[in-house]
Amino acid sequence: MVPINKETVAQILREIAVLLELKGENQFKVRAYLNGARTIEVLDQDLKELVETGKITDIKGIGKGLGDNIRELVLTGNLDYYQELKSSIPPGLLDMLRIPGLGPKKVYRLYQTLGITSIRELEYACKENRLSDLKGFGPKSQGNILRGIEHIKKFQGQFIYAEVIPKAYNILEALKGCSEIKEISIAGSLRRFREVVKDIDLVASTENEEKVMDYFIKLPQVIEVINKGSTKTSVTLESGINCDLRLVKPSLFPYALHHFTGSKEHNTVMRHRAKSMGIKINEYGLFKGEKEELIKVNNEEEFFKALGLSYIPPELRENMGEIEAAEKNTLPELVKYQDIQGVFHIHTNYSDGRNTLAQLVEEAKKAGYKYLGIADHSQSAIYANGLQLEQIKRQRAEIQEFNEKNPDFYVFSGIEVDIHSDGTLDYPDNVLELFDFVIASIHSNFTLTGEKATQRLIKAMENPYVTMLGHPTGRILLGRQGYEPDMEEIIKSAKANNVIIELNSSPYRLDIDWRYLRALKEWGGMVSINPDAHRVEELYDTYYGVQMARKGWLEKENVFNTRSVEEVKKYLQQKRGRKNE
């Protein structure tokens, strides 16, 4: 088999740790694999060379047994022990781990005591009230599990934007190989940059529908044809995502592209507007008068112009005031990825990041950034190797030395400090004052919701050292709903306390939700589009945050990290000055 890299080795070691917990193995053995995964992931030496020379067991924390497993993985691409573990555990137990709050220990207890091996069995057991008296559970846990199962059901068949868009472009490029296609575009929720989508919609124009559809269904990415027609064909791709291809004549492409981009709400209002002007609108055209004469347009810009509107970017087409603004020619000049000067909320190998400061700076320069804001985890985040005071001082010295030697790039020294349940922060003020900036975030006790969650966040923002509020709802897309604070109150408090709200660009968070950004903008608030990067590749996740900022009508001036390094320095110094008043 083909040898595998250290990232894959680390991932398999983590999976082994989970499987061991599901089997009820002792925690020392579980921890050995978790620590081994962490060690392998941050290695700055060549893993294959370490294995071949036998020096892998010289690495602290890697004993002979673990070393032998790593050796087998690296040299063969396979590990018999891993395969045996997987086959010894009912696959439904792994599915149960998708339920929020249900970890390996609890799943093992359910399996051992009640014989539960699937989510469906667990749901039945909860409804039969079988968990209410079970040690480690109780009525409250039982209710939370049922809500978690409902959450999973609700989002079945949905996918995160970042997971789907590469596959959409892949099929798009493949279709461009068909000479019968004149124009083609992604449409639907993907074109509108929705954070969660159900499928891929493509619109193309051609004079030969039959040849295009035959070409489409024969693509290697297609594993199943759901239905095939001359104007619409639906397939399932090898990734498990459904893809619809709609075909129209070349002269009808702009109308079809607008219609199938949506949203339904946007299209409904557009139809009402057209009707008031004596125009009929559908996917086949704009028709004027009783004779329904076609109003010819060559592109979407002309389509909107024919209806007395300025061009509405796809991401704004959600019937949230975009049509009224287009009529008055007051649509915002949306922020662009190229406007981003630097990024904050970057984790290094001091905590749970994979890369060194030097590696992150090198990649940031390639991305065109002028500065980075390092923000490793604080001391309570034991799971993420949170920083103790001595580590803070050492990292700050490293950053200071870098800045002195590199006048062309600047690194800001920060911290992502945990917000405790009562709203206090994980370090005292005399530690927080050491940093250029402070991101305050919740990483524990997600059960506080509503008013309690709101007060917890507001109290944290009232600390004068807090610069930014990290991922303010704590949501994980398709995984965790979050703690649902009153976002109106959060935004108002952030403005009152001169705190920037993070737009966390991790494609699994995209938090603050774009639906709140209009209000933030109207109240004079500001966001920082932060990638929350734990490895160099994730610096580019900033793109997803920019798309959500655009979807929330934000302009360059509403985004903190569109500022130059000197402007950022000035802002942070002024914030610090107010602390000392």
N, C-alpha and C positions, 0 to 999 in steps of 0.2 A: 504493500500500500504506500501511498504518497506520504512522506513525512509532514508533520504539521507544525505550525508556529507556536510561539509561547503564549499568545493570547488564547488560542484554542485549548492549549494544555491547561491554562489557568481556569478556563470556563469548565472543562471536564472535571477538574479537581473540585470545583465548587459544587458541581452537580453530584459528585460522589459524596460530598459532605451532606447534602440534602437527602440523598438516598440512605445514607447511614442513619440519619436522624429518623427517617421514616421506618427504619428497621429497629429503632430503639437502642442503637449502639451507644456506648458511653461517650460523654462529651469530650474527653481527651482525644479520642480518635477523630471525632468530627472536627475539633479545633485544629488538629494537625493538618487536615486537608485544606481547611480554610486558610490557615497561615501559609501553607505551601503554595496555594493559589496566589495569595498576595505577594509572596516572595518572588515567584516566577514572573508575575506581571510587571514588577518594577526592576527586574534584572537589567543591568546595563552591559552585561556580557552576552556573548553568543551562546544560546542555550544548547544548540547541537554540539558545539565544541566542548562545552562542559560535560555533556553526556558521554561523548566519544572518548574523552580523556579520563572519565571516571571522577572528575572533580565536582560533580553535581552534589555529592554528599558532603563536600567541604563547605557548602553554603549553610549558614546558620538556619536551623529549623527544618532541614531536610535530612532525615535519617535514611537508613538503608532501605527499608520497605517502601517508603515514599519515593526514594531515589530510583529504585528498580521500576516502579510504576511509571515514573516520568520518562525513564529511559525507553521503556517499551512503547510509550505513546509517541515520543519524538522520532524514534527510528522506524517504527512500523505504521504509525498512524492509527493504531488500535490498542485497546487495553482489555484483555480478557476479564479482569476483575470488574471493570466498569460494566461490561456487557452482562456479566453474571448478576451483578447487583440489580441492574434494570429489569432483568427477566424474573428476578425473585420477588418483585413488588408489583401488585396489581396496578396497571396503568392509571386507573381511576384515582389513586391516591395523589398522583402528581397533579391531576386536574383539580383536585380539592384545594391545592395550594393557591389556586387563583382567587379563592374567596378571601376578601380583605380580613385581616386579623386571625387567619387560620394558618399557623405555622406548622412545620414538620412534627413537633412534639405533640401538638393537639391532634393532628391527623393520625399519628401513630396510636394515640390513646383511643380515638374513635374506632380505629381498625381492630385494636386488641380487645376492647371491651364490648363493642356493639357489632363488630364484623362488617362495618361500613366500608365499601370499596369504591363508591362513586358519588358524584354530586347528587344524582337522582335519589339514591338511597339515603343520603344525608338529609335532603329536603323532606323526605317522607318521615324520617326519624324525628326531625324537628317538629313537624306538624302533629306527630303522635306524642309530642312532649317528652321524648325519651332522653333528652339532654338536660332537662331541668334539674335533676338530682345527681347528675354525673359529676364526679370530682373534676374541678378545673373548668367547669362550664357554668350551668345555671340558667335561669329564665332569661336573663339579660343577654348572655352569650348566644342563647338559642335564637332570640329575636334578631340579633346582629347577623348571625349566620344566614337566616332566611332573607334578610335584606340584601346581604352580599350575593346570594344565589339569584335573587331577582335582578340585581345589577348585571350579573353575568349574562342572564337570559336577554336582558334588554339590549345588550351591545353585541350579541352574537351576529356574525355577518358584517361587522363594521371594522374598519381598518384605520390606522393612523396615517395621516397625509404623507408623512415622510417615508413610510414603508411602501406606499402605493405609487407615488410620483415617479420614482425611477423605472418601475415596471410599465407605467403609462408611456413614458418617453421611449422605452425599449420597443414596445409594440408600435408606437407611432413611427419610429425610424424604420422598423421592419416594413411597415405599410408604404412608406415612401419609395420602397423598392419596386412598387407596382406602377408601371408606366401609365396605366389608365387613370390614375388619380391626379387631379389637377390641383386641388387645395385640400389640406387636412389640418385639423386642430383638435386638441383636447377640449372638452366642453364640460358641462355639469358642475358638480361641487368641487371637483379638482381644479377647474379653471377659476372658480371663485375662491380658491384657497381656504376651503373649510378644513378645520383641524382634524375632523373625523369624516370618513367617506364610506360609502357602501360598495361602489363599483367604479369602473372606468367608462367614461362616455367619450366617444370619438365622433366627429362629424367630418365628412369628406365630400368632395364633388367629383363627378365623373360623367362621361357619356356612355359608359359601358358597365352597368351595375353588376351584371352576372359575372364578368371576369374578375372584378374587384372582390366580390364576395367569395368566389372560389379561391382567390389568392389568400384572402383573410383566413378562411377556415383551415387552410393547409400550412399555415405558419407553425413552426416547431413549438412556439410558446402555447399553442392551443391544445388542450387535452380533451375538451368535450364541446360539442356543438349543441347548444340548448335549443335554438331555433334559427332557421335560415330563411331569409326573404330577400326580395330585390331592393328594398329600401332600409331594412333593419335586420341585422344578424346579431345574435347574442351567443357568446361562448364563455367557457371557463378556462382561465389561463393556468399554467402549471403551478403558479403561486397560490391558487385557490380563489383568486379574485375573478368576478365576472366582468366581462367587457362587452359593451354594446357599440356597434359601428352602424351609423346612419349615413345613407347616401342621398344626395340631391344632385340636380343638374347644376353645372357651373354657375349659371346666372342666378341661382337661388341660394348660393352658399352663405352670403351675409345674413339673410333672414333666418336660415336654419341654425347658424352658429349662435345668433342672439337667443333664439327660442330655446335651444337645447343647453345653453349655458345657464339659463334660469336667473334667479330662483323662481319658483312658481309664484311667490308673492310679488316679486318684481314684475313678472310677465303679466300678472292680472292687472296691476295698476297701469302698466304700459298699454294694455288693450283698452282700458277705460279712457285713457288719455286720447288714444287714436280714435276711438269711437266719437268722442266729443269734437274731434276735428273732421268727422265724416270719413274716417279711414278705418278700414278693416285690417287687422294684423294677425298673422299666424306664421307657422314655420315656412310657408311657401311664398310669403311676400307681404308688401304693403299695398292695399288696394283702395283706390279712391273712387267715390261716386257710385251711382246705382249700377253702372256698367262694370264696376270693380276693375278699373284700369290699373295695371301694375305700375307702382312708383319705382323706377329703376334706381338701384344703388350699387356701388362697386365694393363697399366695405362697411364695417360697423359705424365708422365715423359718419358716413353719409346716411346710414340708417337712422341714427339719432338726430342728425340735422334735419332730416325730412319730417321729424316729429317736433321740431322746434327746441331741441335739446343739445347741449354740449355733450361730448363723448363721456360716457360713464365707464370707468375701468371695471373689469369683471368682478374684482374682489368687493366692490361696493354694491353690487346688485342684490340687495337683500330687503328692499323696500323699507329702508331706515332713513328716508329723507333724501335719498340720492336723486330722485326724479325731480323733486321740488328745487333742489340745489342746481341741478343741470339746467332747469328752466331759467333760473336767475343768473346762470353762469357763475355760480359761487362754490363750485366743487373745490375741495382742497387740493393743493399741490402736494401729493402724497410723498412721504419720506421714501428714499431709495437706498438700496444696499450700499451704493457707492458713497452715501452720505456718512456712513459709520466710520469714525476716526480711530476708535479703539474699543476694547471690551473689558468689562468687569466680571467678577464672579468666576475666577479661574482657580481650579484646585491643582496643587502640585503634589509631588511625592512626599512632601512633609506630612500630608494627611492621607486622603484616599485617592489622590490623583496618580496617574501612571508616570508622568513625565517630570523632568527637572525644569527649573526656571529657564535655563539656557535653551532647552529644546522647545519650550513654549514660545519664547521670544523669537527664535528662529522661524517657527511656523507662522507666528503672528505677522512678522515682516513679509513673508511670502503672501499672506492674505491681504497685505496692503495697510495694515493697522500701524498706528503711530505710538500706541501705548497699550499696556495691559494692567488690569487691576487684580492682583492676587488676593484670594480670599479662601484660605483653607478653613477647615472646621474647628470649632472651639472645643474646650476640654471635655465637656459632657458627652460629646459624640464619640464614645469609646469605640463603637463599631466602625468609625471612619478615621481612627487614629487622631482624634482631636488634639490640638496643640496645647502643650503645657508652656508655662512662662519661659522656661529656658529655650525651648524650640522657637518661640515667638521672637526672642531676642536674636537668636542665631539667624533666623530667616530675614529679619529686618536688616541685620548687618550685611547679609548676602545681597539683598535688594539695593541697599545704599551703595555698596561697592560696585554693583553693576551700573547704577545710574551715574556714578562718578566716571566710569570708564567708557560709557556709551552715550554721548550727547545726542545721538540721532534717534534714540528710542527711550521711552520712559516707563518705568514700572512703579505703579502705586502699591503701597503696602496696606493690605486690608485683612479683614477676618469675616467669616460667616459665623456669627455668634448665635447660639441657640436661645430661643425664647422659652423660658420655663412656663409651667402651667399658670403661674400667677402673674405672668407678664414681665417678671424680672429677667435680667440677662445673665448669661453664663460666666461673664467676667465682671469684676468690679470696675468702676470708672477709671481708677488709676492704671488699669491694664488697657481699657478701651482707648484711652487718650494716646496710647503709643502708635495707633494706626492712622494712616491717611484717610481711610474710610471704613465704615462698619456696615455690613449687611446683617440685618436681624431676621432670622427665619425660624419657623416651627419645624421640628423634626421628631417630636414625640407627643404622646397624649392627644391623638387626633379626635378623641371622642368629645372634646369640648366643641360644641356647635353653637350657632346663633349668637345670642347676646354675650355668652361667656367667651366665645372665640373672638368676638368683636372687641370686647374689653381687654382681652389678653394682648391683641395686636396693638390696640391704641396705647396701652400702657408702655409697651416696648418702644413705640415711636416717640413717646414723650421723653425718653432718655435722650439727652442732648447730644450724645455721641453717635446716635444712629443716623447714618447717611441714607441708607436704602432699606426698604422692606422687601425681603426675598419671597419668591413664589407665594403670594398673599393668601391663596385659598388652599394650598397644599394638595391640589388635585393631581392625580395621575390618570391621564386619558385612558379610558376603557379599563381602568384598574381601581381607582379610588376617587370617590366623589369629592373629597376634601371636607373642610370643616365649616363651610358656608357662613362666613361672617357677613355682616351688613356692609356691602362694598361701598355704598354711598357714604356711610359714616367713616369707613376706612380712608376713602379718597379725601374727604373733608379734613380728617385728622392729619393725613400726610401733608396736605397743603398747609395747614395751620402750624405744623411742626417742622416745615421745610424738609420733609423726607421725600426722597424719590422712590416711586414704586417700581419694582422690577417687573419687566416683561421677560419672564424666564423663557429662553428660546429652545430649551430642550424639547424636541418634538413630542416627548411623552408628557410634557407639562403644559407649555404655552400658557403660562399663568403669570399675569393677570389675563383673564378672558377678554377677547377683543370686544365683546358686547358692552363692557364697562368703559371702554376707552373714550367714547364720545363725551361721556359725563366728566371724565378726568380732564379732558381737553377744555371743556366749557368752564370748569372750575379753576383752570389755571394750573393744574397739576403737571407733573413731568414723569416720564418713564425712562428707565435705562434698559436697553435691549441687551440682556446678558445671556451668554451661552451656557453658563453653569457647566463649563467644560472640565472633564476629568481626564482627558487625553487630547493630544494635539488635533486629531481629526475633528473633534467636537467644537473647535473654534469656529468652524464653518456653519454650525447650527444657528449662528446669528441670523442667517438668511431666513429661517422659518419665523423668527421673531419679527423681522422686518416685514414679512408678508402679513403677519397678524396685526402689526402696527398700522399698516396700510388699510387693512380691513376695518380697523377701528378709526379711520379717518385722520390718523396722526400725520403731522407735517414735521419737517426737519426740526423746527424750533421746539417741538414737544418732546424731543428725544435727547436726553442728556449726553449720550456718547456720540452725538454728531458734532460735539464741540472739539476744538483743538486742544492739544495737551496743555497749552498755556491757559486756556479758558477753564479747563477742568481744574488745574492747580489753583487758580484764583477762586473758583467756586468753593473748593474744599477748604481753602485757607479762610475764606469768609465764614464758612460754617463753623470751623474750629474757633475763629475769633469770637463768634457769638457764644460759644460754650464758655469762654473764659471771661465773659463780661460779668 
